Amino acid sequence: MEKKKQRVKRKRKQKPSARQLHRPRSSDANAIFALLLASISNRHHSVIFINKCLFKLRRSLRLSQASVTPILALLPTLLRSTRAEIACRAADIIGAASLVSFDANQEIASDSETVQGLVSLLQSRKRKVLLSACNAVLDFSTTTFAQRQLLNFSALNKLMFVFLQIFKGLECVCLWSEGDESPQSLKIGIKEDYLSLPFLTAIVVLINASDVDQIQSIPHCLSEAFLRILKQIRVRVSDEGMIRGARKCNEEGHLCKSNIALSNLAESIFRLSINASQLTGSLPFEVVQRGIFGVSDTSFEDFISNYWEVSPFMLSRAMRDPDIFGAFVQSLNWNGSVPSLLSSILQGLVACFPIASDEQNILNFLNEVKDRLGCPIIYQQDIRVVKTEGQSRKEMHYFRDFHSGCIKEPLCFTFDDILKCGQAYKDGYTVALRGMEFRYQRIAAIADTLALMFGQPSVGANLYLTPPNSQGLACHFDDHCVFVCQIFGLKQWTVYSPPSQLLPRLYDNLLGSDIDCTRAGRREIFLREGDVLYIPRGFPHEAYTSTGVGDGSPGFSLHLTLSIEVEPPFEWGGVVHFALHCWSKNQKILCYDCPNFLSQKLDLVSVNLLHVAIGIISNYDPSFRRACLAAAISLPPVVYDSIFQGQRDTFFYLIDKIRTESRFMEVMSNIEAAIQKNEDPFQQIRWLWVLRMEKETSSAYNNNKSVMIEDLLPLCAQHKDKLEAAFLNVKSRFCSEVVFEEVVTCHRMLLQKYRNTRKLYINGMISLHDKL
């Protein structure tokens, strides 16, 4: 007996330590591969043995950066196994190997059979196989190339289809946080649902990795069903009580946690909205004409002929159809209480980050704001709470800390800040909310139709709630035309004569522009509920509320402004620049990358000098700054035809101005002065440079422009006479050969490009504001 104990003791001493057991040897993976290959080749292979080999291989991959190359040849066969255990183990190996290193991930992603085999597992009817496959997809999709491969093999469609079958319902959805309760730290969780959550996570990851074409390739029925669920989830988890209860969910347990932040969820909703069927659309021309311009058949034509960008215009409720804003008014839940009205407007709103005016790719915008998308409204960007003091005539902001110039980061409104707006209103402050066309479908539809009527990419919409006996904004003028639509209450407006005959351009710096209202002509206009007031850009104006009118009015005012923002490509100066751009393209003037041919080089430089000349003329001729309506093809033919001839006359008036007033020496002096001030002499046509380089890198504009500026002055010094002759020749040929009808056709296509991006942006934002 004693000898037996000694033998046992000796055996125990020979047993390896735990560390030795878990330290993989370099030959482990190769040995396991050999055993697997032999076992799979055997018709009577042991499932248990294969599972053991796969388990050891997975452990080996996790504990060392072993090569995945040997096992890669067997993965497609293992993934196609009819035995759930083997398929699950194979998926686990893909997940583990994908996390070993970037190279391993790339190697797996490059093997189409393996990726296809993994995606095919998402069609399994066995929950454990689905879970293993989905987890493998999550581990695998940590690189851009792997995400692209998964999308190429329709992994997203399959994941969405399965999720719609297994999702238990919204009562399971909740939030969790890692300590604080800030919106940035809150993430999605699903109570006691170990399968739905990884599918939801994988879907969000792949949606947010998709380009526009891949999103649009998702079947509409699948996309819209999943979008509806995502929006319902967001509405639920965005509830203030839900956010405050996130910590409680953590403490209670029984929670499956994801890494889906609220911004990730918002981005997925935004992207899927690209594929949604008509979230927003236009209204018939007749509806908007009756609602804004009056019930007369010729009201819009009369407005364009006599008032557009020339003079203020007031249309009373009796002369127009007031029902155009009926659906919007009903959505406000107005019950006679201003605090409840304010609360119903502000709750649930999210920030609408500005998109660049010349942006042609919605994904560029999303990449810039993806970590902030879906966050609460931001002061100064989305909302202002302001009043003008009676004696100083200066604006004061209720949220002074938010308005401070020393604050670098934008500050989001909290639930408490929204409540403070009610007190601010009682203290005489106007609540001004921007971007209503991104928040309400009815406003979006009205704005879109109005944009089409004026041949512009988009129309803005702001809302102003002003208490009795108060003035919100101080006297100012805008760089855009506005239609003031009085929704509730009354407001007194004063519109002054413009300080200049030149219309201010969009994005002009208006700060510091003096408005001497004492010497200017003025017009007093009293707006009642249902009235519409048009104010052209450049006309100073101010407005205030008062009581004691005598008609039982409560004294407060709620009005909506629709803003016609004439962007650079769509004012007449921009149209002429675009016409020159199209003409030079048709002449097949060699690009600047071929500088060896002097004549072609002189012609190319001359085209750009002519652009500068057009800019100089447009700085003093008001006609170049007016809006072009030639792309307003949504107008009825009779209306458009009556406007078209006037547009044609304007175009050739501008061409004649270019022919007679473009001077070579003036252009060169202007360029030299700009260079000395370290300014860009081509700033006015930056949008045109972007258009030229849209298929190249974003830096191409700066590189091409810089090369041309650096070469321009030496070229002029060496070949001044030849350059001047080339400039005069290019000017003469352009002015003689340009065809208005061809310009209009190209300009309409340009407008459509701008509108396409804006449409996607509006669809995404409307989706984020959809309260279902």
C-alpha positions in Angstrom: 0.0 0.0 0.0 2.8 2.3 0.9 4.6 1.6 -2.4 1.4 2.4 -4.3 1.2 5.8 -2.6 4.7 6.5 -3.6 4.1 5.6 -7.2 1.0 7.9 -7.2 3.0 10.7 -5.7 5.8 10.4 -8.3 3.1 10.6 -11.1 1.7 13.8 -9.6 5.1 15.4 -9.5 5.4 14.8 -13.3 2.1 16.5 -14.1 2.7 19.9 -15.9 1.7 23.1 -14.3 -1.3 25.1 -15.4 0.9 27.7 -17.1 2.6 25.0 -19.1 -0.8 23.5 -20.1 -2.0 26.9 -21.4 1.2 27.9 -23.1 0.8 26.9 -26.8 3.7 25.5 -28.6 4.6 26.8 -32.0 3.8 23.4 -33.6 0.3 23.1 -31.9 -1.6 24.7 -34.7 0.1 22.7 -37.4 -0.3 19.5 -35.5 -4.0 20.2 -35.0 -4.4 21.0 -38.6 -2.9 17.7 -39.6 -5.2 15.8 -37.2 -8.2 17.7 -38.5 -7.3 17.1 -42.1 -6.9 13.4 -41.5 -10.1 13.1 -39.5 -12.2 15.0 -42.1 -10.8 12.9 -44.9 -12.0 9.8 -43.0 -15.6 8.9 -44.0 -16.2 7.7 -40.5 -14.7 10.7 -38.8 -15.5 11.3 -35.1 -17.5 14.4 -34.5 -16.3 14.5 -30.9 -12.7 14.3 -32.0 -13.1 17.1 -34.5 -14.7 19.2 -31.9 -11.8 18.7 -29.5 -9.3 19.6 -32.2 -11.3 22.7 -33.1 -11.5 23.7 -29.4 -7.7 23.3 -29.0 -7.1 25.3 -32.2 -9.4 28.1 -31.0 -7.5 28.3 -27.7 -4.2 28.2 -29.6 -5.3 31.2 -31.7 -6.5 33.2 -28.7 -3.3 32.6 -26.7 -0.8 33.2 -29.4 -0.5 34.8 -32.8 -0.5 31.5 -34.6 -0.8 31.6 -38.4 -4.3 31.0 -39.7 -3.1 30.0 -43.1 -3.2 26.2 -42.5 -6.7 26.1 -41.1 -8.0 28.5 -43.7 -8.2 25.7 -46.3 -10.5 23.7 -44.1 -12.9 26.4 -42.9 -15.3 26.3 -45.8 -15.7 22.6 -45.4 -16.2 22.9 -41.6 -18.7 25.8 -42.0 -20.8 23.6 -44.4 -21.0 20.8 -41.8 -24.4 19.5 -41.1 -23.4 19.0 -37.5 -24.2 22.1 -35.5 -21.3 21.6 -33.1 -18.7 21.6 -35.9 -20.2 24.6 -37.7 -20.3 26.6 -34.4 -16.7 25.7 -33.6 -15.6 26.8 -37.1 -17.4 30.1 -36.7 -15.8 30.6 -33.3 -12.4 30.0 -34.9 -13.1 32.7 -37.5 -14.0 35.1 -34.7 -10.9 34.3 -32.6 -8.5 34.4 -35.6 -9.9 37.7 -36.8 -8.9 39.3 -33.5 -5.4 37.8 -33.5 -4.0 40.5 -35.8 -4.8 42.8 -38.6 -3.0 40.5 -41.0 -5.0 37.5 -39.9 -8.2 39.4 -40.3 -7.2 40.5 -43.8 -6.2 36.9 -44.7 -9.6 35.5 -43.7 -11.4 38.4 -45.5 -9.5 37.7 -48.7 -10.8 34.1 -48.8 -14.2 34.4 -50.5 -15.2 30.8 -49.7 -14.7 31.3 -46.0 -16.6 34.6 -45.9 -19.4 33.1 -48.0 -19.5 30.0 -45.7 -19.8 32.2 -42.6 -22.6 34.3 -44.1 -24.5 31.1 -45.1 -24.6 30.1 -41.4 -26.9 33.1 -40.8 -29.6 31.1 -42.6 -29.5 28.3 -40.0 -32.6 27.4 -38.0 -30.6 26.5 -34.9 -30.2 29.3 -32.4 -26.8 28.2 -31.2 -25.5 28.2 -34.8 -27.0 31.7 -35.4 -25.4 33.0 -32.2 -21.9 31.6 -33.1 -22.2 32.9 -36.6 -23.3 36.4 -35.5 -20.6 36.6 -32.9 -18.0 35.6 -35.5 -19.4 38.4 -37.8 -19.0 40.9 -35.0 -15.4 39.8 -34.3 -14.6 39.6 -38.0 -16.1 43.1 -38.9 -13.4 45.0 -37.0 -11.7 46.1 -40.2 -13.0 48.0 -43.1 -12.0 45.4 -45.7 -13.8 42.6 -43.7 -17.0 44.8 -43.5 -16.8 45.3 -47.2 -16.6 41.6 -47.9 -19.5 40.9 -45.6 -21.6 43.5 -47.4 -20.6 42.0 -50.8 -22.0 38.6 -49.7 -25.3 40.1 -48.5 -24.6 39.5 -44.8 -26.5 42.6 -43.9 -29.7 41.4 -45.6 -29.5 38.0 -43.9 -28.8 39.6 -40.4 -31.8 41.9 -40.8 -34.1 39.1 -41.9 -33.2 36.9 -38.9 -33.4 39.8 -36.4 -37.0 40.6 -37.6 -37.9 36.9 -36.8 -36.3 36.6 -33.4 -36.7 40.1 -31.8 -38.9 39.7 -28.8 -40.3 43.3 -28.6 -39.6 46.8 -27.3 -40.5 46.0 -23.7 -37.1 44.2 -23.6 -35.1 47.3 -24.8 -33.3 49.5 -22.2 -30.2 51.6 -21.6 -27.1 50.9 -19.6 -24.1 53.1 -18.7 -20.6 52.7 -17.5 -20.9 55.1 -14.6 -22.3 58.5 -15.6 -25.6 59.2 -17.4 -24.4 61.6 -20.1 -25.9 60.8 -23.6 -22.4 60.0 -24.9 -21.9 57.1 -22.4 -25.4 55.5 -22.7 -25.6 52.3 -24.7 -28.4 50.0 -25.8 -29.2 46.8 -23.8 -31.8 44.1 -24.2 -33.1 42.4 -21.1 -32.5 38.6 -21.0 -32.1 38.3 -24.8 -28.8 36.8 -25.7 -29.5 36.3 -29.4 -31.3 39.5 -30.5 -28.6 41.9 -29.2 -25.6 40.6 -31.1 -27.7 40.6 -34.3 -28.8 44.2 -33.6 -25.2 45.1 -33.0 -23.9 43.5 -36.2 -26.6 45.1 -38.3 -25.8 48.6 -36.9 -22.1 48.1 -37.6 -22.7 47.0 -41.2 -25.3 49.7 -41.9 -22.9 52.3 -40.7 -20.2 50.8 -42.9 -22.4 50.8 -46.1 -22.1 53.3 -48.9 -25.2 54.8 -50.6 -25.4 52.1 -53.3 -25.2 49.3 -50.7 -28.0 50.9 -48.6 -30.2 51.3 -51.7 -29.6 47.7 -52.7 -31.4 46.5 -49.5 -34.9 45.3 -50.4 -37.4 48.0 -49.5 -39.7 45.8 -47.5 -36.7 44.6 -45.3 -35.2 48.1 -45.0 -38.5 49.8 -44.0 -39.4 47.1 -41.5 -36.1 47.3 -39.8 -36.1 51.1 -39.9 -39.4 51.1 -38.2 -38.0 49.0 -35.4 -34.9 51.1 -35.0 -37.0 54.3 -34.8 -39.2 52.7 -32.2 -36.1 51.6 -30.2 -34.7 55.1 -30.4 -38.0 56.7 -29.3 -38.1 54.4 -26.3 -34.5 54.8 -25.2 -34.5 58.6 -25.8 -37.3 59.0 -23.2 -36.0 61.1 -20.3 -37.2 58.6 -17.7 -35.5 55.8 -19.6 -32.2 57.7 -19.6 -32.4 58.4 -15.8 -33.2 54.8 -15.2 -30.1 53.5 -17.0 -28.2 53.1 -13.7 -31.1 51.2 -12.2 -31.1 48.7 -15.0 -27.4 48.1 -14.4 -28.0 47.4 -10.7 -30.9 45.0 -11.4 -28.9 42.8 -13.7 -30.5 40.4 -16.3 -29.2 42.7 -19.0 -27.4 41.8 -22.2 -25.2 44.8 -22.9 -24.1 46.0 -26.3 -21.6 48.7 -27.4 -24.3 50.4 -29.5 -24.2 54.1 -28.5 -27.2 56.4 -29.1 -25.2 58.1 -31.8 -24.6 54.7 -33.6 -28.3 54.0 -33.5 -29.0 57.5 -34.8 -26.6 57.0 -37.7 -28.2 53.8 -38.7 -31.6 55.4 -38.8 -30.2 58.3 -40.9 -28.5 55.9 -43.3 -31.5 53.7 -43.8 -33.7 56.7 -44.4 -31.8 57.1 -47.7 -33.6 53.9 -48.8 -37.0 54.8 -47.3 -39.9 55.5 -49.6 -40.8 59.2 -49.7 -40.3 60.3 -46.1 -40.6 63.8 -47.5 -42.0 65.0 -50.8 -43.2 68.1 -52.6 -46.7 69.5 -52.6 -48.5 70.4 -55.8 -47.6 73.9 -57.2 -51.2 75.0 -56.8 -51.3 74.2 -53.1 -48.2 76.3 -52.3 -49.3 79.1 -54.6 -52.6 79.5 -52.9 -51.1 79.2 -49.4 -48.2 81.7 -49.9 -48.9 83.9 -52.9 -52.7 84.0 -53.0 -55.7 82.3 -54.7 -55.4 84.3 -58.0 -54.2 82.2 -61.0 -51.5 84.8 -61.8 -50.5 85.5 -58.2 -47.0 83.9 -58.4 -46.2 85.5 -61.8 -47.3 88.9 -60.4 -45.1 88.4 -57.3 -42.0 87.5 -59.5 -42.6 90.5 -61.8 -43.2 93.2 -59.1 -41.9 92.1 -55.7 -39.3 89.4 -55.9 -35.9 90.8 -54.5 -37.3 94.3 -55.1 -39.9 95.2 -52.5 -41.8 93.9 -49.4 -45.2 92.4 -50.0 -48.0 91.5 -47.6 -50.8 89.0 -48.2 -53.7 88.9 -45.8 -55.4 85.7 -44.7 -58.5 86.6 -46.8 -56.4 86.6 -50.0 -54.8 83.2 -49.5 -55.6 79.6 -48.5 -54.5 79.4 -44.8 -54.9 75.6 -44.6 -51.3 75.1 -46.0 -50.0 75.1 -42.4 -53.0 73.2 -40.9 -51.2 69.8 -40.5 -48.2 71.5 -38.9 -50.5 73.4 -36.4 -52.3 70.2 -35.5 -49.0 68.5 -34.7 -48.2 71.2 -32.1 -50.9 70.0 -29.8 -52.0 73.6 -29.1 -54.5 73.7 -26.2 -54.3 77.4 -25.4 -51.4 77.1 -23.0 -48.1 78.6 -24.2 -45.9 76.5 -21.8 -47.4 73.3 -23.1 -47.0 74.5 -26.6 -43.3 75.3 -26.0 -42.8 71.9 -24.3 -44.5 70.0 -27.2 -42.2 71.8 -29.7 -38.9 71.3 -27.9 -39.1 67.8 -26.4 -37.5 65.1 -28.5 -35.7 67.5 -30.8 -32.1 66.6 -31.9 -29.3 68.7 -33.2 -29.3 69.4 -37.0 -25.6 69.9 -37.8 -25.0 72.1 -40.9 -24.0 70.4 -44.1 -21.6 72.2 -46.5 -23.4 74.0 -49.3 -21.2 72.4 -51.9 -21.3 68.9 -50.4 -22.2 66.3 -53.1 -21.8 63.2 -50.9 -24.0 62.6 -47.8 -21.5 60.1 -46.4 -18.8 62.9 -46.1 -21.3 64.7 -43.8 -22.0 61.5 -41.8 -18.3 60.8 -41.3 -17.9 64.3 -39.8 -20.7 64.2 -37.3 -21.2 60.4 -36.7 -20.2 60.6 -33.0 -22.6 63.5 -32.3 -25.6 62.5 -34.5 -28.8 62.3 -32.5 -27.6 64.5 -29.7 -29.9 67.1 -28.1 -30.3 70.5 -29.7 -27.4 72.9 -29.4 -27.6 76.5 -28.4 -26.9 79.0 -31.2 -26.9 76.2 -33.8 -30.5 75.0 -33.3 -32.0 77.3 -30.7 -31.6 80.8 -29.4 -33.4 82.5 -26.5 -33.1 86.2 -27.0 -34.7 89.6 -26.4 -33.9 93.2 -27.4 -33.7 95.7 -24.6 -35.8 98.8 -25.2 -33.3 101.5 -24.4 -30.0 99.9 -25.7 -31.6 98.2 -28.6 -29.2 95.4 -28.1 -29.9 91.7 -28.0 -29.6 89.8 -24.7 -29.4 86.0 -24.5 -31.1 84.2 -21.6 -28.5 81.4 -21.6 -25.5 83.7 -21.3 -23.1 80.9 -20.5 -24.0 79.2 -23.7 -23.6 82.4 -25.6 -20.1 83.2 -24.2 -17.5 83.6 -26.8 -14.9 81.7 -24.7 -16.7 78.4 -24.9 -15.1 76.3 -27.7 -17.3 73.2 -27.6 -21.0 73.4 -28.5 -23.3 72.9 -25.5 -26.3 70.6 -25.8 -29.6 71.4 -24.2 -30.6 69.2 -21.2 -34.1 68.5 -20.1 -33.7 71.1 -17.4 -32.6 73.7 -20.0 -35.8 73.0 -22.0 -37.8 73.6 -18.8 -35.9 76.9 -18.3 -37.2 78.1 -21.7 -40.6 78.4 -20.2 -39.3 80.7 -17.5 -37.3 82.7 -20.2 -40.6 83.2 -22.1 -42.2 84.6 -19.0 -39.3 87.0 -18.6 -39.9 88.4 -22.1 -37.5 86.3 -24.2 -38.2 85.0 -27.7 -37.5 81.3 -28.3 -36.2 81.0 -31.8 -35.8 77.5 -33.3 -33.9 76.8 -36.5 -34.2 74.0 -39.0 -38.0 73.3 -38.9 -37.7 71.8 -42.4 -35.6 69.0 -40.8 -38.0 68.3 -38.0 -41.6 68.3 -39.4 -42.7 66.5 -42.5 -45.3 69.1 -43.5 -42.8 72.0 -43.2 -40.3 69.9 -45.2 -42.9 69.4 -48.0 -43.8 73.1 -48.2 -40.1 74.1 -48.2 -39.2 71.6 -50.9 -42.0 72.8 -53.2 -41.0 76.4 -52.6 -37.4 75.6 -53.5 -38.5 74.0 -56.7 -40.6 77.1 -57.6 -37.5 79.3 -57.2 -35.0 76.9 -58.8 -33.0 76.6 -55.6 -31.6 73.5 -53.8 -33.5 74.0 -50.6 -35.5 76.4 -48.4 -35.0 77.0 -44.7 -37.6 77.3 -42.0 -37.4 78.9 -38.5 -39.9 79.2 -35.8 -40.2 82.2 -33.4 -42.3 82.3 -30.2 -42.5 85.8 -28.7 -44.3 86.7 -25.5 -46.5 89.9 -25.1 -44.9 93.3 -25.1 -41.6 92.0 -26.3 -39.0 92.1 -29.1 -36.8 89.2 -29.9 -34.1 90.0 -32.5 -32.8 93.5 -32.9 -33.1 95.4 -36.1 -31.1 93.6 -38.8 -31.2 92.6 -42.4 -30.6 89.1 -43.8 -28.6 87.6 -46.7 -31.7 85.7 -47.8 -35.3 86.5 -48.6 -38.0 85.5 -46.1 -41.7 84.7 -46.0 -43.1 85.5 -42.6 -46.1 83.2 -41.9 -48.1 84.3 -38.9 -49.3 81.1 -37.2 -50.8 82.3 -33.9 -51.3 85.8 -32.4 -50.3 89.2 -33.7 -47.0 91.0 -34.5 -46.0 94.5 -35.5 -43.3 94.7 -38.2 -41.2 97.6 -39.3 -39.4 97.2 -42.6 -36.8 99.9 -43.7 -35.4 100.9 -47.0 -32.2 98.9 -47.9 -28.9 100.6 -47.1 -27.4 99.5 -50.5 -28.7 98.7 -54.0 -26.5 95.6 -54.0 -28.3 92.5 -52.6 -26.2 90.9 -49.8 -24.9 87.5 -50.9 -25.4 84.3 -48.9 -22.6 83.8 -46.4 -21.6 87.5 -46.6 -20.3 88.8 -43.2 -23.1 91.1 -42.1 -21.7 91.8 -38.6 -20.9 95.4 -38.2 -23.2 96.5 -41.0 -24.6 99.9 -39.9 -28.3 100.3 -40.1 -29.3 104.0 -39.7 -33.1 103.6 -39.3 -33.6 107.3 -38.5 -32.9 108.3 -42.1 -34.3 105.3 -43.9 -37.7 105.1 -45.3 -40.0 102.8 -43.3 -43.1 100.7 -43.7 -45.2 99.6 -40.7 -47.0 96.3 -41.2 -49.3 94.6 -38.7 -49.6 90.8 -39.1 -52.6 88.9 -37.9 -53.0 85.2 -37.7 -52.9 83.7 -41.2 -51.1 86.7 -42.8 -47.9 86.3 -44.9 -45.2 89.0 -45.2 -42.4 88.9 -47.8 -39.1 90.7 -47.0 -36.4 90.7 -49.6 -32.8 90.2 -48.6 -31.0 93.4 -47.6 -34.1 95.1 -46.2 -33.6 96.0 -42.5 -36.5 94.9 -40.3 -37.6 94.4 -36.7 -40.8 93.1 -35.0 -42.5 93.2 -31.6 -45.6 92.2 -29.9 -48.0 94.3 -27.9 -51.3 94.0 -26.0 -54.3 96.2 -26.0 -55.2 95.6 -29.7 -58.8 95.3 -28.7 -59.7 92.1 -30.5 -59.2 89.7 -27.6 -55.8 88.6 -28.8 -53.6 87.0 -26.1 -50.7 89.3 -27.2 -48.1 86.6 -27.9 -46.9 85.6 -31.4 -45.9 82.4 -33.1 -44.6 82.8 -36.6 -42.7 80.7 -39.1 -40.2 82.1 -41.6 -39.5 80.4 -44.9 -36.1 81.5 -46.1 -35.1 81.4 -49.8 -31.3 81.1 -49.6 -29.8 81.9 -53.0 -26.5 79.9 -53.0 -23.6 81.0 -55.2 -24.2 78.6 -58.1 -27.8 79.8 -58.4 -27.5 83.6 -58.4 -27.0 85.0 -61.9 -23.3 85.6 -61.3 -22.9 81.9 -60.5 -24.8 80.9 -63.6 -22.5 82.9 -65.8 -19.5 81.3 -64.0 -21.0 77.9 -64.7 -21.7 78.8 -68.3 -18.0 79.7 -68.8 -17.0 76.4 -67.1 -19.3 74.4 -69.4 -18.1 76.3 -72.5 -14.4 75.8 -71.7 -15.0 72.1 -71.2 -16.6 71.9 -74.6 -13.6 73.6 -76.2 -11.5 70.7 -74.9 -8.9 73.1 -73.6 -6.0 71.0 -72.2 -5.8 70.5 -68.5 -3.2 72.2 -66.4 -1.3 68.9 -66.1 0.0 69.5 -69.7 2.0 72.7 -69.3 4.3 72.1 -72.2 2.1 73.7 -74.8 2.1 77.5 -74.4 -1.0 78.3 -76.3 -3.1 75.8 -74.5 -1.6 77.0 -71.2 -2.5 80.7 -72.1 -6.0 79.7 -73.0 -6.5 77.8 -69.7 -5.2 80.7 -67.6 -7.4 83.1 -69.6 -10.5 81.2 -68.7 -9.6 81.6 -65.0 -8.8 85.3 -65.6 -12.3 85.7 -67.1 -13.8 84.1 -64.0 -12.0 86.8 -61.9 -13.4 89.5 -64.3 -16.9 88.2 -63.9 -16.4 88.4 -60.1 -15.2 92.0 -60.3 -18.3 93.1 -62.4 -20.7 91.3 -60.1 -19.3 93.2 -57.1 -20.9 96.4 -58.4 -23.7 95.3 -60.8 -26.9 94.3 -58.9 -28.1 92.1 -61.7 -25.3 89.5 -61.1 -26.5 89.0 -57.5 -30.2 88.3 -58.3 -31.5 84.8 -58.2 -31.8 82.8 -61.4 -35.1 81.1 -61.9 -34.2 79.3 -65.1 -34.0 75.9 -63.3 -37.5 76.2 -61.8 -38.8 73.4 -64.0 -41.5 72.4 -61.5 -43.5 75.4 -62.5 -46.5 74.8 -64.8 -45.5 75.3 -68.4 -47.7 78.4 -68.8 -46.1 80.0 -65.7 -42.5 79.0 -66.7 -42.9 80.2 -70.3 -43.9 83.6 -69.1 -40.9 83.8 -66.8 -38.4 82.2 -69.3 -38.1 85.1 -71.7 -37.2 87.5 -68.9 -34.6 85.1 -67.7 -33.1 84.9 -71.2 -33.0 88.6 -71.5 -31.2 88.9 -68.2 -28.6 86.3 -69.2 -27.6 88.1 -72.4 -27.5 91.4 -70.6 -24.9 89.9 -68.3 -23.0 88.4 -71.3 -22.9 91.9 -72.9 -21.6 93.3 -69.6 -18.8 90.8 -69.6 -18.0 91.6 -73.3 -17.7 95.3 -72.7 -16.4 95.6 -69.1 -13.9 92.8 -68.6 -10.5 94.4 -68.7 -7.2 92.4 -68.6 -5.2 95.0 -66.6 -8.0 95.4 -64.0 -8.1 91.6 -63.5 -4.3 91.3 -63.1 -4.3 94.2 -60.6 -7.1 92.5 -58.6 -5.2 89.2 -58.5 -1.9 90.9 -57.4 -3.7 92.8 -54.6 -5.4 89.6 -53.4 -2.0 87.8 -53.4 -0.4 90.6 -51.4 -3.1 90.4 -48.8 -2.8 86.6 -48.7 -6.3 86.3 -50.0 -7.7 83.8 -52.6 -8.5 85.7 -55.8 -10.7 82.8 -56.8 -12.8 82.6 -53.6 -16.0 83.5 -55.4 -15.8 80.4 -57.5 -14.6 77.9 -54.9 -17.8 75.9 -55.5 -16.8 75.6 -59.1 -13.3 74.3 -58.3 -14.9 71.7 -56.0 -17.2 70.8 -58.9 -14.2 70.3 -61.2 -12.4 68.1 -58.7 -15.3 66.2 -57.3 -14.0 62.9 -58.6 -10.5 63.5 -57.1 -9.2 64.0 -53.6 -10.5 66.9 -51.5 -7.0 68.5 -51.6 -7.0 68.6 -55.4 -8.8 71.9 -55.4 -6.2 73.6 -53.3 -3.3 72.0 -55.2 -4.6 72.9 -58.6 -5.4 76.4 -57.5 -2.1 77.0 -55.8 -0.1 75.8 -58.8 -2.1 78.2 -61.1 -1.6 81.2 -58.8 2.1 80.5 -58.4 2.6 80.2 -62.2 0.3 83.1 -63.2 2.5 86.1 -62.3 5.7 84.6 -63.9 3.6 83.7 -67.0 2.3 87.3 -67.2 5.8 88.7 -66.8 7.3 86.6 -69.6 4.3 86.5 -72.0 2.2 89.5 -71.0 1.2 90.5 -74.6 0.4 86.9 -75.5 -1.6 86.4 -72.3 -3.6 89.5 -72.9 -4.3 88.5 -76.5 -5.4 85.1 -75.3 -7.7 86.6 -72.7 -9.4 88.9 -75.2 -9.8 85.9 -77.6 -11.3 83.7 -74.9 -13.7 86.4 -73.8 -14.8 87.1 -77.4 -15.3 83.5 -78.3 -17.2 82.8 -75.0 -19.6 85.7 -75.4 -20.3 84.9 -79.0 -20.6 81.1 -78.7 -22.5 80.6 -75.4 -26.0 79.2 -75.9 -28.5 80.0 -73.2 -30.7 76.9 -73.7 -27.6 74.7 -73.3 -26.6 76.6 -70.1 -30.1 76.0 -68.7 -30.0 72.3 -69.4 -26.6 71.9 -67.7 -27.7 74.2 -64.8 -30.8 72.0 -64.2 -28.5 69.0 -63.8 -26.3 70.9 -61.4 -29.4 71.8 -59.4 -30.5 68.2 -59.2 -27.0 67.2 -57.9 -27.3 69.7 -55.1 -30.9 68.7 -54.4 -30.1 65.0 -54.2 -27.7 65.5 -51.3 -30.1 67.9 -49.5 -32.9 65.4 -49.9 -31.0 62.6 -48.3 -30.0 65.0 -45.4 -33.6 66.1 -44.9 -34.9 62.5 -45.0 -32.3 61.4 -42.4 -33.2 64.3 -40.0 -36.9 63.9 -40.4 -36.5 60.2 -39.4 -34.6 61.2 -36.3 -37.4 63.5 -35.3 -40.2 61.0 -36.1 -42.1 60.5 -32.9 -44.2 57.7 -34.5 
